[in-house]
Amino acid sequence: MRSGTLKELITIQRPSGTRDAAGQVDPDAWTDVYTQVRAHILHQTGAEANRADAPVSVVKASIRIRYSADRAATLHAGMRVVRGAVVYDIKAVLPDLQQRQHIDLVSETGANNG
């Protein structure tokens, strides 16, 4: 994989599972798993959807990062990618198991809680 294509710096997070004062899991609490990860973000499609009776723009993206066995084992759907102020929900993790060069994170932004 050519390093020149990985121009974006992202952070990958997982839900932290911390609890609020009432003992409920805080849905807004996230923990960094990987920081300063080089990535290539390709926006594939965009659509409008209604969430809570309000129109939102949903953008599907493929985020490609360099392969590592550690990342392939720990990344999963339900995590998220943060790039600046944009939050992408990870919907699927697709590691390149043949050549072990990259991991594609199937993601979307716009209709998330980020």
Steps between C-alpha positions, in 0.01 A plus 500: 500500500635838402531727802427808289133407475454506879468878541246533780567468874218331689421375849316172556280479809286244681211556743652539845219339697523757779193555712332825594373599847181297449699186416409506131763446230596840358450480119713812448813360667767371259857378553783535249627163375737625228612860448688669217415219254573578134200432277344552158133602516287441192145636510287264295137609513278756661130500573239684698315329783258598771618451858279621783275672244787712370682455169867405528766431242651151525837442332646152458878474499779247474793574729819312415779460755823301499462133604627370831397178673424695818263736322334217305426322829375801701300706250129424469163647406369735768826690530549840338755705309557868579662732248493858621137580577362217282396173664462180297317197643675175406246261347741222391871418516648339188864393545706400196580147621668395175775758463472661847549850370192689616180499703187665358255649748150524347358810667236768487462849638214744535240291681712410799514618858860621469 
